[in-house]
Amino acid sequence: MMGASGAVFGLIGVRQAADYRKRRRSGRPLQPLSMAILGLVAANIALFVIFSGGLAWEAHLGGWLAGWLAGQSFARH
């Protein structure tokens, strides 16, 4: 698949990883982050159905996972 959506999901993953680490360190609840992640999953499922399977969910998932892992490694102090 071609497109920038995998990279966009990677950036979202980096941001969410940073948010996760900040919330864990400060003792703030993780529920808003969990809801945001579930929202991304729900949006991907809905678009997959709407486009009759023409959505590159693998690119989105792979981009998000790569971003999350990169965000976790970059945020270490």
PDB file of N, CA, C, O and CB in Angstrom:
ATOM      1  N   MET A   1       0.839  -1.175   0.000  1.00  0.00           N
ATOM      2  CA  MET A   1       0.000   0.000   0.000  1.00  0.00           C
ATOM      3  C   MET A   1       0.887   1.242   0.000  1.00  0.00           C
ATOM      4  O   MET A   1       2.003   1.243   0.520  1.00  0.00           O
ATOM      5  CB  MET A   1      -0.956  -0.004   1.215  1.00  0.00           C
ATOM      6  N   MET A   2       0.351   2.281  -0.595  1.00  0.00           N
ATOM      7  CA  MET A   2       1.072   3.544  -0.632  1.00  0.00           C
ATOM      8  C   MET A   2       0.247   4.603   0.054  1.00  0.00           C
ATOM      9  O   MET A   2      -0.980   4.518   0.111  1.00  0.00           O
ATOM     10  CB  MET A   2       1.400   3.959  -2.074  1.00  0.00           C
ATOM     11  N   GLY A   3       0.925   5.590   0.568  1.00  0.00           N
ATOM     12  CA  GLY A   3       0.238   6.692   1.212  1.00  0.00           C
ATOM     13  C   GLY A   3       0.973   7.110   2.461  1.00  0.00           C
ATOM     14  O   GLY A   3       1.944   6.481   2.883  1.00  0.00           O
ATOM     15  N   ALA A   4       0.490   8.180   3.036  1.00  0.00           N
ATOM     16  CA  ALA A   4       1.126   8.746   4.219  1.00  0.00           C
ATOM     17  C   ALA A   4       0.425   8.347   5.505  1.00  0.00           C
ATOM     18  O   ALA A   4       0.875   8.717   6.590  1.00  0.00           O
ATOM     19  CB  ALA A   4       1.167  10.243   4.112  1.00  0.00           C
ATOM     20  N   SER A   5      -0.671   7.599   5.407  1.00  0.00           N
ATOM     21  CA  SER A   5      -1.438   7.314   6.614  1.00  0.00           C
ATOM     22  C   SER A   5      -0.652   6.478   7.619  1.00  0.00           C
ATOM     23  O   SER A   5      -0.823   6.663   8.824  1.00  0.00           O
ATOM     24  CB  SER A   5      -2.719   6.604   6.252  1.00  0.00           C
ATOM     25  N   GLY A   6       0.194   5.573   7.166  1.00  0.00           N
ATOM     26  CA  GLY A   6       1.027   4.799   8.092  1.00  0.00           C
ATOM     27  C   GLY A   6       1.972   5.704   8.867  1.00  0.00           C
ATOM     28  O   GLY A   6       2.182   5.509  10.064  1.00  0.00           O
ATOM     29  N   ALA A   7       2.538   6.689   8.190  1.00  0.00           N
ATOM     30  CA  ALA A   7       3.427   7.643   8.861  1.00  0.00           C
ATOM     31  C   ALA A   7       2.654   8.512   9.844  1.00  0.00           C
ATOM     32  O   ALA A   7       3.151   8.821  10.928  1.00  0.00           O
ATOM     33  CB  ALA A   7       4.143   8.526   7.832  1.00  0.00           C
ATOM     34  N   VAL A   8       1.454   8.903   9.474  1.00  0.00           N
ATOM     35  CA  VAL A   8       0.618   9.696  10.381  1.00  0.00           C
ATOM     36  C   VAL A   8       0.300   8.887  11.632  1.00  0.00           C
ATOM     37  O   VAL A   8       0.358   9.413  12.743  1.00  0.00           O
ATOM     38  CB  VAL A   8      -0.690  10.141   9.679  1.00  0.00           C
ATOM     39  N   PHE A   9      -0.030   7.625  11.458  1.00  0.00           N
ATOM     40  CA  PHE A   9      -0.287   6.776  12.615  1.00  0.00           C
ATOM     41  C   PHE A   9       0.972   6.587  13.448  1.00  0.00           C
ATOM     42  O   PHE A   9       0.893   6.447  14.669  1.00  0.00           O
ATOM     43  CB  PHE A   9      -0.831   5.422  12.171  1.00  0.00           C
ATOM     44  N   GLY A  10       2.125   6.582  12.806  1.00  0.00           N
ATOM     45  CA  GLY A  10       3.378   6.524  13.547  1.00  0.00           C
ATOM     46  C   GLY A  10       3.561   7.745  14.430  1.00  0.00           C
ATOM     47  O   GLY A  10       3.986   7.627  15.580  1.00  0.00           O
ATOM     48  N   LEU A  11       3.242   8.907  13.901  1.00  0.00           N
ATOM     49  CA  LEU A  11       3.336  10.130  14.704  1.00  0.00           C
ATOM     50  C   LEU A  11       2.332  10.114  15.857  1.00  0.00           C
ATOM     51  O   LEU A  11       2.632  10.578  16.957  1.00  0.00           O
ATOM     52  CB  LEU A  11       3.102  11.366  13.823  1.00  0.00           C
ATOM     53  N   ILE A  12       1.151   9.581  15.600  1.00  0.00           N
ATOM     54  CA  ILE A  12       0.154   9.445  16.668  1.00  0.00           C
ATOM     55  C   ILE A  12       0.691   8.499  17.744  1.00  0.00           C
ATOM     56  O   ILE A  12       0.527   8.758  18.936  1.00  0.00           O
ATOM     57  CB  ILE A  12      -1.207   8.920  16.101  1.00  0.00           C
ATOM     58  N   GLY A  13       1.328   7.412  17.331  1.00  0.00           N
ATOM     59  CA  GLY A  13       1.899   6.467  18.278  1.00  0.00           C
ATOM     60  C   GLY A  13       2.983   7.091  19.141  1.00  0.00           C
ATOM     61  O   GLY A  13       3.047   6.828  20.342  1.00  0.00           O
ATOM     62  N   VAL A  14       3.837   7.916  18.541  1.00  0.00           N
ATOM     63  CA  VAL A  14       4.888   8.610  19.300  1.00  0.00           C
ATOM     64  C   VAL A  14       4.252   9.520  20.348  1.00  0.00           C
ATOM     65  O   VAL A  14       4.665   9.535  21.508  1.00  0.00           O
ATOM     66  CB  VAL A  14       5.808   9.436  18.350  1.00  0.00           C
ATOM     67  N   ARG A  15       3.248  10.272  19.926  1.00  0.00           N
ATOM     68  CA  ARG A  15       2.580  11.194  20.849  1.00  0.00           C
ATOM     69  C   ARG A  15       1.885  10.450  21.985  1.00  0.00           C
ATOM     70  O   ARG A  15       1.953  10.868  23.141  1.00  0.00           O
ATOM     71  CB  ARG A  15       1.566  12.052  20.097  1.00  0.00           C
ATOM     72  N   GLN A  16       1.222   9.355  21.654  1.00  0.00           N
ATOM     73  CA  GLN A  16       0.532   8.595  22.688  1.00  0.00           C
ATOM     74  C   GLN A  16       1.517   7.905  23.632  1.00  0.00           C
ATOM     75  O   GLN A  16       1.225   7.763  24.819  1.00  0.00           O
ATOM     76  CB  GLN A  16      -0.390   7.564  22.052  1.00  0.00           C
ATOM     77  N   ALA A  17       2.658   7.480  23.136  1.00  0.00           N
ATOM     78  CA  ALA A  17       3.678   6.887  24.005  1.00  0.00           C
ATOM     79  C   ALA A  17       4.199   7.927  24.991  1.00  0.00           C
ATOM     80  O   ALA A  17       4.396   7.631  26.169  1.00  0.00           O
ATOM     81  CB  ALA A  17       4.842   6.309  23.166  1.00  0.00           C
ATOM     82  N   ALA A  18       4.419   9.133  24.510  1.00  0.00           N
ATOM     83  CA  ALA A  18       4.877  10.198  25.401  1.00  0.00           C
ATOM     84  C   ALA A  18       3.810  10.515  26.449  1.00  0.00           C
ATOM     85  O   ALA A  18       4.125  10.715  27.622  1.00  0.00           O
ATOM     86  CB  ALA A  18       5.228  11.465  24.595  1.00  0.00           C
ATOM     87  N   ASP A  19       2.567  10.561  26.026  1.00  0.00           N
ATOM     88  CA  ASP A  19       1.465  10.819  26.953  1.00  0.00           C
ATOM     89  C   ASP A  19       1.373   9.707  27.994  1.00  0.00           C
ATOM     90  O   ASP A  19       1.148   9.975  29.174  1.00  0.00           O
ATOM     91  CB  ASP A  19       0.132  10.949  26.189  1.00  0.00           C
ATOM     92  N   TYR A  20       1.544   8.476  27.562  1.00  0.00           N
ATOM     93  CA  TYR A  20       1.513   7.332  28.474  1.00  0.00           C
ATOM     94  C   TYR A  20       2.580   7.465  29.556  1.00  0.00           C
ATOM     95  O   TYR A  20       2.300   7.303  30.743  1.00  0.00           O
ATOM     96  CB  TYR A  20       1.711   6.024  27.699  1.00  0.00           C
ATOM     97  N   ARG A  21       3.793   7.759  29.134  1.00  0.00           N
ATOM     98  CA  ARG A  21       4.898   7.877  30.105  1.00  0.00           C
ATOM     99  C   ARG A  21       4.660   9.026  31.069  1.00  0.00           C
ATOM    100  O   ARG A  21       4.931   8.892  32.262  1.00  0.00           O
ATOM    101  CB  ARG A  21       6.237   8.077  29.379  1.00  0.00           C
ATOM    102  N   LYS A  22       4.162  10.148  30.578  1.00  0.00           N
ATOM    103  CA  LYS A  22       3.882  11.291  31.457  1.00  0.00           C
ATOM    104  C   LYS A  22       2.796  10.954  32.470  1.00  0.00           C
ATOM    105  O   LYS A  22       2.907  11.294  33.648  1.00  0.00           O
ATOM    106  CB  LYS A  22       3.463  12.512  30.631  1.00  0.00           C
ATOM    107  N   ARG A  23       1.756  10.290  32.009  1.00  0.00           N
ATOM    108  CA  ARG A  23       0.658   9.915  32.905  1.00  0.00           C
ATOM    109  C   ARG A  23       1.127   8.913  33.956  1.00  0.00           C
ATOM    110  O   ARG A  23       0.745   9.016  35.122  1.00  0.00           O
ATOM    111  CB  ARG A  23      -0.513   9.325  32.102  1.00  0.00           C
ATOM    112  N   ARG A  24       1.942   7.956  33.560  1.00  0.00           N
ATOM    113  CA  ARG A  24       2.443   6.971  34.521  1.00  0.00           C
ATOM    114  C   ARG A  24       3.322   7.626  35.579  1.00  0.00           C
ATOM    115  O   ARG A  24       3.215   7.313  36.765  1.00  0.00           O
ATOM    116  CB  ARG A  24       3.227   5.874  33.800  1.00  0.00           C
ATOM    117  N   ARG A  25       4.175   8.519  35.154  1.00  0.00           N
ATOM    118  CA  ARG A  25       5.082   9.188  36.104  1.00  0.00           C
ATOM    119  C   ARG A  25       4.338  10.085  37.085  1.00  0.00           C
ATOM    120  O   ARG A  25       4.703  10.160  38.258  1.00  0.00           O
ATOM    121  CB  ARG A  25       6.114  10.014  35.349  1.00  0.00           C
ATOM    122  N   SER A  26       3.302  10.762  36.614  1.00  0.00           N
ATOM    123  CA  SER A  26       2.583  11.705  37.471  1.00  0.00           C
ATOM    124  C   SER A  26       1.426  11.054  38.221  1.00  0.00           C
ATOM    125  O   SER A  26       0.790  11.704  39.051  1.00  0.00           O
ATOM    126  CB  SER A  26       2.063  12.855  36.643  1.00  0.00           C
ATOM    127  N   GLY A  27       1.143   9.791  37.945  1.00  0.00           N
ATOM    128  CA  GLY A  27       0.062   9.099  38.630  1.00  0.00           C
ATOM    129  C   GLY A  27      -1.325   9.459  38.119  1.00  0.00           C
ATOM    130  O   GLY A  27      -2.327   9.140  38.760  1.00  0.00           O
ATOM    131  N   ARG A  28      -1.387  10.115  36.978  1.00  0.00           N
ATOM    132  CA  ARG A  28      -2.680  10.476  36.394  1.00  0.00           C
ATOM    133  C   ARG A  28      -3.310   9.250  35.750  1.00  0.00           C
ATOM    134  O   ARG A  28      -2.601   8.314  35.381  1.00  0.00           O
ATOM    135  CB  ARG A  28      -2.520  11.614  35.355  1.00  0.00           C
ATOM    136  N   PRO A  29      -4.635   9.242  35.609  1.00  0.00           N
ATOM    137  CA  PRO A  29      -5.312   8.068  35.035  1.00  0.00           C
ATOM    138  C   PRO A  29      -4.941   7.854  33.563  1.00  0.00           C
ATOM    139  O   PRO A  29      -4.666   8.798  32.822  1.00  0.00           O
ATOM    140  CB  PRO A  29      -6.832   8.222  35.167  1.00  0.00           C
ATOM    141  N   LEU A  30      -4.946   6.590  33.176  1.00  0.00           N
ATOM    142  CA  LEU A  30      -4.624   6.215  31.798  1.00  0.00           C
ATOM    143  C   LEU A  30      -5.873   6.092  30.930  1.00  0.00           C
ATOM    144  O   LEU A  30      -5.766   5.850  29.727  1.00  0.00           O
ATOM    145  CB  LEU A  30      -3.857   4.903  31.780  1.00  0.00           C
ATOM    146  N   GLN A  31      -7.048   6.255  31.520  1.00  0.00           N
ATOM    147  CA  GLN A  31      -8.290   6.061  30.776  1.00  0.00           C
ATOM    148  C   GLN A  31      -8.403   6.963  29.540  1.00  0.00           C
ATOM    149  O   GLN A  31      -8.804   6.464  28.488  1.00  0.00           O
ATOM    150  CB  GLN A  31      -9.465   6.310  31.687  1.00  0.00           C
ATOM    151  N   PRO A  32      -8.073   8.262  29.604  1.00  0.00           N
ATOM    152  CA  PRO A  32      -8.186   9.070  28.379  1.00  0.00           C
ATOM    153  C   PRO A  32      -7.319   8.539  27.235  1.00  0.00           C
ATOM    154  O   PRO A  32      -7.724   8.574  26.073  1.00  0.00           O
ATOM    155  CB  PRO A  32      -7.800  10.511  28.676  1.00  0.00           C
ATOM    156  N   LEU A  33      -6.147   8.058  27.567  1.00  0.00           N
ATOM    157  CA  LEU A  33      -5.266   7.495  26.545  1.00  0.00           C
ATOM    158  C   LEU A  33      -5.845   6.199  25.997  1.00  0.00           C
ATOM    159  O   LEU A  33      -5.828   5.969  24.788  1.00  0.00           O
ATOM    160  CB  LEU A  33      -3.860   7.250  27.116  1.00  0.00           C
ATOM    161  N   SER A  34      -6.355   5.357  26.879  1.00  0.00           N
ATOM    162  CA  SER A  34      -6.980   4.106  26.442  1.00  0.00           C
ATOM    163  C   SER A  34      -8.161   4.376  25.527  1.00  0.00           C
ATOM    164  O   SER A  34      -8.342   3.687  24.523  1.00  0.00           O
ATOM    165  CB  SER A  34      -7.433   3.281  27.649  1.00  0.00           C
ATOM    166  N   MET A  35      -8.959   5.366  25.864  1.00  0.00           N
ATOM    167  CA  MET A  35     -10.114   5.711  25.037  1.00  0.00           C
ATOM    168  C   MET A  35      -9.672   6.232  23.669  1.00  0.00           C
ATOM    169  O   MET A  35     -10.312   5.937  22.660  1.00  0.00           O
ATOM    170  CB  MET A  35     -10.985   6.758  25.746  1.00  0.00           C
ATOM    171  N   ALA A  36      -8.591   6.999  23.629  1.00  0.00           N
ATOM    172  CA  ALA A  36      -8.080   7.504  22.349  1.00  0.00           C
ATOM    173  C   ALA A  36      -7.603   6.359  21.463  1.00  0.00           C
ATOM    174  O   ALA A  36      -7.842   6.357  20.255  1.00  0.00           O
ATOM    175  CB  ALA A  36      -6.934   8.502  22.583  1.00  0.00           C
ATOM    176  N   ILE A  37      -6.931   5.392  22.066  1.00  0.00           N
ATOM    177  CA  ILE A  37      -6.461   4.237  21.302  1.00  0.00           C
ATOM    178  C   ILE A  37      -7.645   3.415  20.798  1.00  0.00           C
ATOM    179  O   ILE A  37      -7.661   2.987  19.644  1.00  0.00           O
ATOM    180  CB  ILE A  37      -5.526   3.359  22.162  1.00  0.00           C
ATOM    181  N   LEU A  38      -8.629   3.196  21.658  1.00  0.00           N
ATOM    182  CA  LEU A  38      -9.829   2.474  21.229  1.00  0.00           C
ATOM    183  C   LEU A  38     -10.574   3.231  20.130  1.00  0.00           C
ATOM    184  O   LEU A  38     -11.162   2.620  19.238  1.00  0.00           O
ATOM    185  CB  LEU A  38     -10.759   2.236  22.423  1.00  0.00           C
ATOM    186  N   GLY A  39     -10.547   4.557  20.199  1.00  0.00           N
ATOM    187  CA  GLY A  39     -11.163   5.370  19.148  1.00  0.00           C
ATOM    188  C   GLY A  39     -10.475   5.174  17.807  1.00  0.00           C
ATOM    189  O   GLY A  39     -11.138   5.102  16.772  1.00  0.00           O
ATOM    190  N   LEU A  40      -9.154   5.088  17.819  1.00  0.00           N
ATOM    191  CA  LEU A  40      -8.411   4.829  16.575  1.00  0.00           C
ATOM    192  C   LEU A  40      -8.770   3.457  16.006  1.00  0.00           C
ATOM    193  O   LEU A  40      -8.954   3.305  14.798  1.00  0.00           O
ATOM    194  CB  LEU A  40      -6.885   4.917  16.825  1.00  0.00           C
ATOM    195  N   VAL A  41      -8.865   2.472  16.879  1.00  0.00           N
ATOM    196  CA  VAL A  41      -9.218   1.125  16.439  1.00  0.00           C
ATOM    197  C   VAL A  41     -10.625   1.124  15.848  1.00  0.00           C
ATOM    198  O   VAL A  41     -10.854   0.553  14.782  1.00  0.00           O
ATOM    199  CB  VAL A  41      -9.122   0.120  17.613  1.00  0.00           C
ATOM    200  N   ALA A  42     -11.570   1.766  16.543  1.00  0.00           N
ATOM    201  CA  ALA A  42     -12.960   1.812  16.065  1.00  0.00           C
ATOM    202  C   ALA A  42     -13.060   2.539  14.727  1.00  0.00           C
ATOM    203  O   ALA A  42     -13.788   2.104  13.835  1.00  0.00           O
ATOM    204  CB  ALA A  42     -13.863   2.503  17.103  1.00  0.00           C
ATOM    205  N   ALA A  43     -12.332   3.642  14.586  1.00  0.00           N
ATOM    206  CA  ALA A  43     -12.356   4.385  13.323  1.00  0.00           C
ATOM    207  C   ALA A  43     -11.802   3.534  12.181  1.00  0.00           C
ATOM    208  O   ALA A  43     -12.332   3.560  11.070  1.00  0.00           O
ATOM    209  CB  ALA A  43     -11.550   5.691  13.451  1.00  0.00           C
ATOM    210  N   ASN A  44     -10.736   2.781  12.456  1.00  0.00           N
ATOM    211  CA  ASN A  44     -10.174   1.909  11.418  1.00  0.00           C
ATOM    212  C   ASN A  44     -11.142   0.810  11.028  1.00  0.00           C
ATOM    213  O   ASN A  44     -11.275   0.489   9.847  1.00  0.00           O
ATOM    214  CB  ASN A  44      -8.866   1.295  11.890  1.00  0.00           C
ATOM    215  N   ILE A  45     -11.816   0.233  12.003  1.00  0.00           N
ATOM    216  CA  ILE A  45     -12.792  -0.815  11.701  1.00  0.00           C
ATOM    217  C   ILE A  45     -13.945  -0.243  10.879  1.00  0.00           C
ATOM    218  O   ILE A  45     -14.373  -0.844   9.894  1.00  0.00           O
ATOM    219  CB  ILE A  45     -13.325  -1.454  13.003  1.00  0.00           C
ATOM    220  N   ALA A  46     -14.443   0.927  11.293  1.00  0.00           N
ATOM    221  CA  ALA A  46     -15.554   1.551  10.569  1.00  0.00           C
ATOM    222  C   ALA A  46     -15.157   1.883   9.131  1.00  0.00           C
ATOM    223  O   ALA A  46     -15.923   1.624   8.203  1.00  0.00           O
ATOM    224  CB  ALA A  46     -16.016   2.824  11.294  1.00  0.00           C
ATOM    225  N   LEU A  47     -13.979   2.448   8.943  1.00  0.00           N
ATOM    226  CA  LEU A  47     -13.539   2.794   7.589  1.00  0.00           C
ATOM    227  C   LEU A  47     -13.267   1.547   6.752  1.00  0.00           C
ATOM    228  O   LEU A  47     -13.505   1.543   5.544  1.00  0.00           O
ATOM    229  CB  LEU A  47     -12.284   3.664   7.648  1.00  0.00           C
ATOM    230  N   PHE A  48     -12.775   0.501   7.388  1.00  0.00           N
ATOM    231  CA  PHE A  48     -12.560  -0.758   6.672  1.00  0.00           C
ATOM    232  C   PHE A  48     -13.881  -1.290   6.123  1.00  0.00           C
ATOM    233  O   PHE A  48     -13.953  -1.759   4.986  1.00  0.00           O
ATOM    234  CB  PHE A  48     -11.904  -1.806   7.599  1.00  0.00           C
ATOM    235  N   VAL A  49     -14.921  -1.209   6.946  1.00  0.00           N
ATOM    236  CA  VAL A  49     -16.246  -1.677   6.516  1.00  0.00           C
ATOM    237  C   VAL A  49     -16.810  -0.750   5.435  1.00  0.00           C
ATOM    238  O   VAL A  49     -17.339  -1.219   4.427  1.00  0.00           O
ATOM    239  CB  VAL A  49     -17.221  -1.751   7.725  1.00  0.00           C
ATOM    240  N   ILE A  50     -16.700   0.546   5.643  1.00  0.00           N
ATOM    241  CA  ILE A  50     -17.244   1.518   4.682  1.00  0.00           C
ATOM    242  C   ILE A  50     -16.573   1.368   3.316  1.00  0.00           C
ATOM    243  O   ILE A  50     -17.241   1.434   2.284  1.00  0.00           O
ATOM    244  CB  ILE A  50     -17.059   2.960   5.207  1.00  0.00           C
ATOM    245  N   PHE A  51     -15.257   1.169   3.308  1.00  0.00           N
ATOM    246  CA  PHE A  51     -14.518   1.050   2.051  1.00  0.00           C
ATOM    247  C   PHE A  51     -14.441  -0.388   1.550  1.00  0.00           C
ATOM    248  O   PHE A  51     -13.651  -0.691   0.655  1.00  0.00           O
ATOM    249  CB  PHE A  51     -13.121   1.601   2.221  1.00  0.00           C
ATOM    250  N   SER A  52     -15.241  -1.260   2.110  1.00  0.00           N
ATOM    251  CA  SER A  52     -15.315  -2.668   1.683  1.00  0.00           C
ATOM    252  C   SER A  52     -13.944  -3.342   1.626  1.00  0.00           C
ATOM    253  O   SER A  52     -13.617  -4.030   0.659  1.00  0.00           O
ATOM    254  CB  SER A  52     -15.977  -2.760   0.318  1.00  0.00           C
ATOM    255  N   GLY A  53     -13.164  -3.137   2.659  1.00  0.00           N
ATOM    256  CA  GLY A  53     -11.854  -3.773   2.744  1.00  0.00           C
ATOM    257  C   GLY A  53     -10.746  -3.027   2.049  1.00  0.00           C
ATOM    258  O   GLY A  53      -9.623  -3.526   1.983  1.00  0.00           O
ATOM    259  N   GLY A  54     -11.019  -1.849   1.528  1.00  0.00           N
ATOM    260  CA  GLY A  54     -10.015  -1.079   0.796  1.00  0.00           C
ATOM    261  C   GLY A  54      -9.192  -0.156   1.679  1.00  0.00           C
ATOM    262  O   GLY A  54      -8.681   0.861   1.210  1.00  0.00           O
ATOM    263  N   LEU A  55      -9.060  -0.497   2.936  1.00  0.00           N
ATOM    264  CA  LEU A  55      -8.290   0.326   3.864  1.00  0.00           C
ATOM    265  C   LEU A  55      -7.023  -0.430   4.248  1.00  0.00           C
ATOM    266  O   LEU A  55      -7.074  -1.627   4.530  1.00  0.00           O
ATOM    267  CB  LEU A  55      -9.132   0.689   5.132  1.00  0.00           C
ATOM    268  N   ALA A  56      -5.906   0.252   4.258  1.00  0.00           N
ATOM    269  CA  ALA A  56      -4.625  -0.379   4.586  1.00  0.00           C
ATOM    270  C   ALA A  56      -4.442  -0.420   6.101  1.00  0.00           C
ATOM    271  O   ALA A  56      -3.569   0.253   6.648  1.00  0.00           O
ATOM    272  CB  ALA A  56      -3.447   0.381   3.917  1.00  0.00           C
ATOM    273  N   TRP A  57      -5.272  -1.215   6.772  1.00  0.00           N
ATOM    274  CA  TRP A  57      -5.197  -1.267   8.229  1.00  0.00           C
ATOM    275  C   TRP A  57      -3.848  -1.780   8.704  1.00  0.00           C
ATOM    276  O   TRP A  57      -3.395  -1.425   9.792  1.00  0.00           O
ATOM    277  CB  TRP A  57      -6.305  -2.143   8.783  1.00  0.00           C
ATOM    278  N   GLU A  58      -3.203  -2.613   7.897  1.00  0.00           N
ATOM    279  CA  GLU A  58      -1.889  -3.126   8.268  1.00  0.00           C
ATOM    280  C   GLU A  58      -0.867  -1.996   8.353  1.00  0.00           C
ATOM    281  O   GLU A  58      -0.020  -1.978   9.246  1.00  0.00           O
ATOM    282  CB  GLU A  58      -1.425  -4.185   7.263  1.00  0.00           C
ATOM    283  N   ALA A  59      -0.955  -1.059   7.418  1.00  0.00           N
ATOM    284  CA  ALA A  59      -0.048   0.091   7.436  1.00  0.00           C
ATOM    285  C   ALA A  59      -0.323   0.968   8.648  1.00  0.00           C
ATOM    286  O   ALA A  59       0.604   1.484   9.272  1.00  0.00           O
ATOM    287  CB  ALA A  59      -0.188   0.915   6.142  1.00  0.00           C
ATOM    288  N   HIS A  60      -1.586   1.131   8.977  1.00  0.00           N
ATOM    289  CA  HIS A  60      -1.952   1.939  10.147  1.00  0.00           C
ATOM    290  C   HIS A  60      -1.444   1.282  11.429  1.00  0.00           C
ATOM    291  O   HIS A  60      -0.841   1.940  12.276  1.00  0.00           O
ATOM    292  CB  HIS A  60      -3.485   2.133  10.218  1.00  0.00           C
ATOM    293  N   LEU A  61      -1.691  -0.004  11.561  1.00  0.00           N
ATOM    294  CA  LEU A  61      -1.251  -0.725  12.752  1.00  0.00           C
ATOM    295  C   LEU A  61       0.269  -0.731  12.858  1.00  0.00           C
ATOM    296  O   LEU A  61       0.828  -0.459  13.920  1.00  0.00           O
ATOM    297  CB  LEU A  61      -1.784  -2.158  12.735  1.00  0.00           C
ATOM    298  N   GLY A  62       0.928  -1.043  11.753  1.00  0.00           N
ATOM    299  CA  GLY A  62       2.389  -1.062  11.750  1.00  0.00           C
ATOM    300  C   GLY A  62       2.990   0.299  12.046  1.00  0.00           C
ATOM    301  O   GLY A  62       3.966   0.400  12.790  1.00  0.00           O
ATOM    302  N   GLY A  63       2.417   1.345  11.471  1.00  0.00           N
ATOM    303  CA  GLY A  63       2.900   2.700  11.743  1.00  0.00           C
ATOM    304  C   GLY A  63       2.715   3.075  13.201  1.00  0.00           C
ATOM    305  O   GLY A  63       3.612   3.643  13.824  1.00  0.00           O
ATOM    306  N   TRP A  64       1.536   2.751  13.746  1.00  0.00           N
ATOM    307  CA  TRP A  64       1.271   3.087  15.150  1.00  0.00           C
ATOM    308  C   TRP A  64       2.212   2.320  16.078  1.00  0.00           C
ATOM    309  O   TRP A  64       2.767   2.896  17.014  1.00  0.00           O
ATOM    310  CB  TRP A  64      -0.196   2.778  15.511  1.00  0.00           C
ATOM    311  N   LEU A  65       2.393   1.022  15.820  1.00  0.00           N
ATOM    312  CA  LEU A  65       3.287   0.225  16.662  1.00  0.00           C
ATOM    313  C   LEU A  65       4.730   0.733  16.595  1.00  0.00           C
ATOM    314  O   LEU A  65       5.408   0.832  17.617  1.00  0.00           O
ATOM    315  CB  LEU A  65       3.233  -1.245  16.243  1.00  0.00           C
ATOM    316  N   ALA A  66       5.184   1.048  15.402  1.00  0.00           N
ATOM    317  CA  ALA A  66       6.543   1.585  15.257  1.00  0.00           C
ATOM    318  C   ALA A  66       6.672   2.917  15.987  1.00  0.00           C
ATOM    319  O   ALA A  66       7.682   3.174  16.642  1.00  0.00           O
ATOM    320  CB  ALA A  66       6.905   1.758  13.764  1.00  0.00           C
ATOM    321  N   GLY A  67       5.653   3.763  15.874  1.00  0.00           N
ATOM    322  CA  GLY A  67       5.672   5.039  16.582  1.00  0.00           C
ATOM    323  C   GLY A  67       5.649   4.864  18.078  1.00  0.00           C
ATOM    324  O   GLY A  67       6.372   5.551  18.799  1.00  0.00           O
ATOM    325  N   TRP A  68       4.807   3.932  18.563  1.00  0.00           N
ATOM    326  CA  TRP A  68       4.722   3.678  20.009  1.00  0.00           C
ATOM    327  C   TRP A  68       6.077   3.195  20.545  1.00  0.00           C
ATOM    328  O   TRP A  68       6.558   3.683  21.568  1.00  0.00           O
ATOM    329  CB  TRP A  68       3.614   2.628  20.316  1.00  0.00           C
ATOM    330  N   LEU A  69       6.676   2.242  19.850  1.00  0.00           N
ATOM    331  CA  LEU A  69       7.974   1.711  20.295  1.00  0.00           C
ATOM    332  C   LEU A  69       9.064   2.778  20.222  1.00  0.00           C
ATOM    333  O   LEU A  69       9.898   2.883  21.121  1.00  0.00           O
ATOM    334  CB  LEU A  69       8.376   0.494  19.444  1.00  0.00           C
ATOM    335  N   ALA A  70       9.052   3.561  19.156  1.00  0.00           N
ATOM    336  CA  ALA A  70      10.031   4.644  19.048  1.00  0.00           C
ATOM    337  C   ALA A  70       9.814   5.666  20.150  1.00  0.00           C
ATOM    338  O   ALA A  70      10.777   6.145  20.749  1.00  0.00           O
ATOM    339  CB  ALA A  70       9.944   5.322  17.670  1.00  0.00           C
ATOM    340  N   GLY A  71       8.563   6.003  20.424  1.00  0.00           N
ATOM    341  CA  GLY A  71       8.255   6.950  21.481  1.00  0.00           C
ATOM    342  C   GLY A  71       8.693   6.451  22.844  1.00  0.00           C
ATOM    343  O   GLY A  71       9.154   7.235  23.674  1.00  0.00           O
ATOM    344  N   GLN A  72       8.553   5.153  23.086  1.00  0.00           N
ATOM    345  CA  GLN A  72       8.998   4.590  24.356  1.00  0.00           C
ATOM    346  C   GLN A  72      10.530   4.656  24.473  1.00  0.00           C
ATOM    347  O   GLN A  72      11.057   4.953  25.545  1.00  0.00           O
ATOM    348  CB  GLN A  72       8.510   3.130  24.493  1.00  0.00           C
ATOM    349  N   SER A  73      11.227   4.384  23.393  1.00  0.00           N
ATOM    350  CA  SER A  73      12.691   4.402  23.470  1.00  0.00           C
ATOM    351  C   SER A  73      13.223   5.839  23.522  1.00  0.00           C
ATOM    352  O   SER A  73      14.230   6.087  24.185  1.00  0.00           O
ATOM    353  CB  SER A  73      13.299   3.656  22.265  1.00  0.00           C
ATOM    354  N   PHE A  74      12.581   6.777  22.849  1.00  0.00           N
ATOM    355  CA  PHE A  74      13.039   8.159  22.875  1.00  0.00           C
ATOM    356  C   PHE A  74      12.786   8.813  24.220  1.00  0.00           C
ATOM    357  O   PHE A  74      13.531   9.708  24.622  1.00  0.00           O
ATOM    358  CB  PHE A  74      12.364   8.953  21.785  1.00  0.00           C
ATOM    359  N   ALA A  75      11.755   8.385  24.915  1.00  0.00           N
ATOM    360  CA  ALA A  75      11.332   9.051  26.148  1.00  0.00           C
ATOM    361  C   ALA A  75      12.118   8.580  27.369  1.00  0.00           C
ATOM    362  O   ALA A  75      11.952   9.136  28.455  1.00  0.00           O
ATOM    363  CB  ALA A  75       9.854   8.818  26.378  1.00  0.00           C
ATOM    364  N   ARG A  76      12.945   7.600  27.218  1.00  0.00           N
ATOM    365  CA  ARG A  76      13.699   7.098  28.383  1.00  0.00           C
ATOM    366  C   ARG A  76      14.714   8.121  28.843  1.00  0.00           C
ATOM    367  O   ARG A  76      15.396   8.753  28.037  1.00  0.00           O
ATOM    368  CB  ARG A  76      14.407   5.772  28.050  1.00  0.00           C
ATOM    369  N   HIS A  77      14.801   8.270  30.147  1.00  0.00           N
ATOM    370  CA  HIS A  77      15.770   9.245  30.719  1.00  0.00           C
ATOM    371  C   HIS A  77      16.662   8.542  31.684  1.00  0.00           C
ATOM    372  O   HIS A  77      17.543   9.165  32.277  1.00  0.00           O
ATOM    373  CB  HIS A  77      15.055  10.426  31.425  1.00  0.00           C
TER     374      HIS A  77
END
